[in-house]
Amino acid sequence: MWTDERVDLLKRLWAEGLSASQIATRLGEVTRNAVIGKVHRLGLSGRGTPSRAAQHSRPRSKPVAPAQTAKITQFPTAGATALQAEPQAMPELAPAPKPKPMLSVATSSHDKVNILQLSDKTCRWPVGEPGTESFHFCGCAPKSGLPYCERHAQVAYQPVMDRRRIKVRGAA
């Protein structure tokens, strides 16, 4: 409970530069977070004296300038230029191949399957809007080891470098 006496003590200890944990210990029955909250509600953002860490810090010595700047070897990358000593021009990337237009896979009416008919021997590519009467799965024979037929596997599994090129080009 914040009585007038406790609030006055809080203000005095805060002005002396004690941390919220130290104030909470001295006040008793109050947490560090409660002290921080009360300090903010009272608008006690400034300190009368510097914090204890600043009072006890050692004076810093002047940094010694290196006699010779070492050349940093940089490998050309498509990103992460923020940490380079001297920003280098980005290497030109080969243009990404144009995505193949999604051709509809020729499916006969018996290839269309619902969720209950899906198996390891059917393509699991969803077709249409879920929840509508026309929604179904492709149902063609899947590519070996994949859940999709040849055509849908080309759409689902794009090479990593193609995705990176598209990402870099889209960010520019």
C-alpha positions in Angstrom: 0.0 0.0 0.0 1.4 3.4 -0.9 0.9 5.7 2.1 2.1 9.3 2.0 5.2 8.4 4.1 6.2 5.5 1.8 5.7 7.8 -1.3 7.9 10.5 0.3 10.6 7.8 1.1 10.3 6.5 -2.5 10.9 10.0 -3.9 13.9 10.6 -1.6 15.5 7.2 -2.3 14.9 7.7 -6.0 16.5 11.1 -6.0 19.5 9.6 -4.1 20.1 7.4 -7.1 19.1 4.0 -5.6 17.9 1.3 -8.0 14.3 0.1 -8.0 15.4 -3.2 -6.5 17.2 -1.4 -3.7 14.2 0.9 -3.0 11.9 -2.1 -2.9 14.2 -3.8 -0.4 14.2 -0.7 1.9 10.5 -0.2 1.6 9.6 -3.9 2.2 6.4 -5.6 1.1 6.8 -4.1 -2.4 8.3 -5.5 -5.6 10.8 -3.9 -7.9 8.1 -3.6 -10.6 5.7 -1.9 -8.2 8.5 0.7 -7.5 9.1 1.2 -11.2 5.3 1.6 -11.8 4.9 4.1 -9.0 8.0 6.1 -10.2 6.4 6.4 -13.7 3.0 7.4 -12.3 4.6 10.0 -10.2 6.6 11.3 -13.1 10.0 10.8 -11.4 11.9 10.1 -14.6 15.0 12.2 -13.7 17.6 11.4 -11.1 19.1 13.8 -8.6 22.4 11.9 -8.7 23.8 9.5 -11.2 23.1 5.8 -10.7 25.5 3.7 -8.7 27.0 2.0 -11.7 28.0 5.4 -13.2 29.6 6.6 -9.9 31.9 3.6 -9.5 33.0 3.2 -13.1 36.6 3.5 -13.9 37.8 6.4 -16.1 38.2 5.2 -19.7 41.6 5.5 -21.3 41.9 6.9 -24.7 41.7 4.3 -27.4 45.0 3.6 -29.1 44.8 4.2 -32.9 46.0 1.2 -34.9 49.3 1.8 -36.7 48.0 0.3 -39.9 44.4 -0.5 -40.9 44.2 -4.1 -41.8 42.4 -5.0 -45.1 39.3 -7.0 -44.4 38.6 -9.7 -47.0 35.0 -9.7 -48.0 33.2 -12.3 -50.0 30.5 -11.0 -52.3 27.1 -11.7 -50.9 23.6 -10.9 -51.8 22.9 -9.4 -48.4 24.3 -8.6 -45.0 26.3 -5.5 -46.0 25.7 -3.7 -42.7 28.8 -5.2 -41.1 31.2 -4.6 -43.9 34.1 -2.2 -43.2 33.6 -0.5 -46.6 30.2 -1.1 -48.3 30.8 -2.8 -51.6 28.6 -2.7 -54.7 26.2 -5.6 -54.8 27.1 -8.2 -57.3 24.7 -8.4 -60.2 22.4 -11.4 -60.0 21.4 -13.2 -63.1 17.8 -12.5 -63.8 15.4 -15.0 -62.3 13.7 -17.2 -64.8 10.1 -16.2 -65.4 7.7 -18.5 -63.5 6.0 -21.0 -65.7 2.3 -20.2 -66.0 0.2 -22.6 -63.9 -1.4 -24.8 -66.5 -4.4 -26.7 -65.3 -3.6 -30.3 -64.9 -5.8 -32.3 -67.1 -8.0 -34.2 -64.7 -10.9 -36.3 -65.6 -14.0 -36.3 -63.4 -12.7 -39.5 -61.7 -9.4 -37.9 -60.7 -11.2 -35.3 -58.5 -11.2 -36.7 -55.0 -12.5 -35.4 -51.6 -10.6 -35.5 -48.4 -11.9 -38.9 -47.4 -10.6 -40.4 -50.7 -7.0 -39.0 -50.3 -4.3 -41.6 -50.0 -0.6 -42.1 -50.8 -1.6 -42.8 -54.4 -3.4 -39.5 -55.0 -2.1 -35.9 -55.5 -3.1 -33.9 -52.5 -3.1 -30.5 -54.3 -6.3 -28.6 -53.2 -8.4 -27.2 -56.1 -11.0 -24.4 -55.5 -12.2 -22.7 -52.4 -12.6 -24.8 -49.3 -16.1 -25.0 -48.0 -17.7 -24.7 -51.5 -19.3 -27.6 -53.3 -16.8 -27.6 -56.1 -13.7 -27.9 -53.8 -11.7 -31.1 -54.3 -8.1 -32.4 -54.5 -6.3 -33.1 -57.8 -6.3 -36.9 -57.4 -3.7 -37.6 -60.2 -0.9 -40.1 -59.5 1.8 -38.4 -57.3 5.4 -38.0 -58.2 7.5 -40.6 -56.4 8.1 -39.7 -52.8 6.0 -36.5 -52.9 2.4 -35.7 -52.1 1.8 -33.9 -55.4 1.7 -34.9 -59.1 4.5 -33.7 -61.4 2.9 -30.4 -62.3 1.9 -29.4 -58.8 5.3 -30.5 -57.4 6.9 -27.9 -59.8 4.7 -25.2 -58.3 5.2 -26.3 -54.6 8.9 -27.0 -54.7 10.9 -24.2 -56.2 14.7 -24.2 -56.1 16.2 -22.2 -53.2 18.2 -19.8 -55.4 15.1 -18.9 -57.4 13.3 -18.0 -54.2 16.3 -15.9 -53.0 16.4 -14.0 -56.4 12.8 -13.2 -56.2 13.1 -12.0 -52.6 16.1 -9.8 -53.4 14.4 -8.4 -56.5 11.2 -7.7 -54.6 13.0 -5.9 -51.8 14.8 -3.5 -54.2 
